[in-house]
Amino acid sequence: MSLGSRHLPALLVLLASLSACSVLPEAEPIHVYRLPGTPLQAQPASSRLDRALRIATPKADRMLGSARIAVVPEGNRISAYQGARWSDDAPTLLRDRLIAAFREDGRTASVSSDDNHLHADLELFGDLRGFHAEYVGGKPQVRVSLDVNLVHSASQRILASRRFEVRQSAGDERLDSVVAAFGTAGDQLSRQLVEWTLAQDGRLAGR
């Protein structure tokens, strides 16, 4: 047997492998989405929160705590949109939107996140209960739900608690429309949380 014939079987296996690889489908491209947001209008400085506020990243379960764009197509079955994800995990996206809302509002002395561990007089802790799309009457509707505790940092005493929940219908079933609905819902929840926090501080200061 010649040298070439001895290597022929191996050569045929290699060629077959290369041929198989050439017909494999290409990987599906991943579209990365930021959470849209519309800046809040700055409010008069007559009512202010003259204390440093820290906003902690909300806790979430494994599905809502990821960068997947969650959807509940029916019943209790939770899934995710294929070929798409958020630019960061959902709790971090919402936390950053809340921080931006307090800064845009302009009535809080200082706002920070739990990433930098700066001094804070008050802290907002949250549990993310909903950050997903649901199908209602065959049409997508975004649900953002957050349980919040306002805490005195030094004593770790809970000063006030509340659940915030916003539902926003998407314009149509396209993912771009669903993402836009996430942004609108995040804006609404941010506005509600800013007003509630300022009201709680005023009420507690008057005790």
N, C-alpha and C positions, 0 to 999 in steps of 0.2 A: 504494500500500500504506500503510495507516495505521500509526501509531507502535506500537499494540498488536500488530498482526499481525507487524511486524518482530521483536518480542521474543518472539513465541509459541514458536518452536523452542527458544530458550534456556530458556524457562520449562518446557517439556515435559521437556527433558533434566534440569533441576534436580529436578523432581518425580519423575522416574524414579529419579534417584540417591537421593533421600530415601526412596523406597519400598523400594529395594534394601537400604539401610542398616537399615531397620526390621525386616527379616526375618533379619538376621545373628544367629547364636547368641551369647548372652552369654558373656563370658570365664569359664572354669572357675575357681572359687575355689581359692586355694592354702591348704592347711593347713600351718601351721608348727609343728614339733615341737622341743622341747628334749630333750636327752639325759637320761633319768631317772637318778637316783642315790640310793642309800641310804647315809647317813653311816656311816663306819667307827666301831667302838668305840674310844675312847681307850685306849691301852696303858700299862702301868706305865712310869715314867720311869727305871727301873733301867738299861735299855739304850737309849742315845740316839745320834743322829747329831749330834754337836756341831760340825757344819760347815754353812756356808751352801750350799744346793742350788738350782741353777737348772734348770728343766725347759724345754727348747726345744720349739717346735711341731714335731711330726713331719713329715718330708717325705712326699709322696704323689704318685701319678700324677694326671693331670688329672681322672679320674672320681672317685677317692676323695678328691681334694683339694677337691672342690666341696661345695655345700650340698645336692646331690641325695641322696636316700636310695637307695643302690645295691642292686641285686638281680641275681642270676644265675639266671634261670629254668631254664636248661638248658645243658649243655656249657660252652663258654667264652664264651657270649654274655652280655655285661653290659649291663644296662639300668637304669632308675630308676623308682620308683613315681610314677605320674602324679598331678598335683594336690597334691603334698606336697613339703616340703623341711625340712631342719634349720634351726634358728635361727642357725647359723653354719656355716662349713665344717667338715667332719668332723675334720681334724687339730686344729683349735682346740678343738672340743668335747672331744676325748679329752685333750688337754693340760690343759684346765681341770679335768677330772674327776680327773686324776692329782694336780694341785696340791692340790685339795680333799681327796683321800685322805691325802696326807702331813700336811696340817694337822689333819685329823680324828684321825688316828692319834696325833699329839702327841709323837712321839719325835724329830722333826727340829728342829734349832735354828731354822732359817728356810728358807722355800721361796719362790721367785719364778719368774716366767716370763721369756721372752726379750723381752717387750714393754717392760719397764722398765729393763733393762740394769743391775740392781743388782749389787753385788759378790757373787761366788759362789766357794766353794772347789771344789765339784764341779758337774758338769753332766751332765744326762741328754739324750742325743740319740737320736732314733728315726726309723725308716723304717716308715711304715704300709703293711703288706702286705695287710691285709684289714680292711674295715669295711663289710660288706655282708651281705645275706641270700642264702642259697642254698636251693634246693629239694632235700630229701633224702627219697626215698620219697614224693614228692608233697606234702611238708609243709615250711614255711619254717623254716630254721635260721640263726641269726645267727653270723657268723664275724668275730672281731676278732683281728688278728694284728699284732704290733709287734716289730720288731728294735731292740734297745736297746744303746747304748754308754754306759758310765759313764766320764766323762772328768775328769782332774785339770785344772782351769781354767788354772793358771799355766803348766804345761808342755804342755798339750793332749795329754797321754799317755792312751791308752785303758787304763783299769784293769781293766775287765771287760766282757763282752758276753753277750747272751742273747736268744733269741727267745721271746716270750710269745704264746701262742695260746689263745683260749677259744672254744668253740662252745656255743651256747645255743639250744635249740628254742623256738619260739614256741608259745603255747597254741593258736592257731588261725591261719587265713590272714588275719584282719583286720589292717590296718596298725597299729592301736593295739596289738595283741598283738605284732607284730614290733618296734615301737618299745620296748615293755616288755622284750623279749628283748635288744635293744641295751643297755638300761640295766643289766640283770643281768650281761651279758657284760662291760660296762665296769667294773662293781663288782668282779667276780672278778679281772679283769686288774689293776686298781688295787691290790687287796690283795696279789696275788702280787708286783707290782713293788715295793711298799713293803717287804715282808719281804726280798726279794732285795737291795735297795739297802742296807738296814741290815746284812744279813749280809756283804755285800761290804766295807763300811766297817770292820766289826769284823775281818774276815780280813786286810785290807790293813794295818790299824793294828798287828796282831800280828806283822808281818814284821820 
